[in-house]
Amino acid sequence: MGSVSTTETPYPNELQGFKLYRKFLTPLRPGASGEEAVRQVLGNTAAIKRNGWTIQPFYTAIGGPVSNPTLGPLSELELIPDALIPLGAVHFPPVFTHCDGMVSEVNVIFDVYGDRFGLEYWLHPQDHHLVQIVYGVKRRPYRPHTFC
């Protein structure tokens, strides 16, 4: 996997006003970066708060006991806004597909708009406020209106 220059981003479809990869996450790469890289960029390997966002890294478990698995590479980064951000007027460009994502803890099905680069915007289905932005690994686009 090649390196990313300071002018290039692995998430070229970030919405205007939400170009957060370069601001908070460079040079982390889901699927490749390990715990030490996360610690160097975020100052911690667990959730942190920064400039109105909670940044939560998730890792791939690769073995070890169930109570304390060995962590593999970073699987994704979730950015959760600390305040309500309405996105009802946003029209996602055609590079994004829509699918339904469920969070079982709250039993809500969210509107998820994702691109092939692993970028997802999760919106609350009733008022369309931003719930989270996910920076993950490249993937095939979801079929429209299916569960992600």
Number of C-alpha atoms within 10 A of each C-alpha: 5 4 9 13 10 9 6 10 15 22 20 12 20 17 13 7 6 10 14 17 18 15 8 16 15 17 19 23 23 21 16 13 16 19 17 13 18 21 12 12 14 21 12 14 19 13 16 14 14 13 8 11 17 16 22 17 22 20 19 16 15 10 11 10 7 8 6 9 12 13 15 17 20 24 19 21 24 20 25 19 18 14 11 10 13 14 15 14 7 9 7 14 11 8 12 20 19 23 20 19 17 15 9 8 6 7 8 13 17 21 24 27 24 26 23 18 19 19 23 23 24 24 24 18 16 9 10 17 16 22 23 22 23 20 26 22 19 15 12 10 18 19 11 13 12 11 15 16
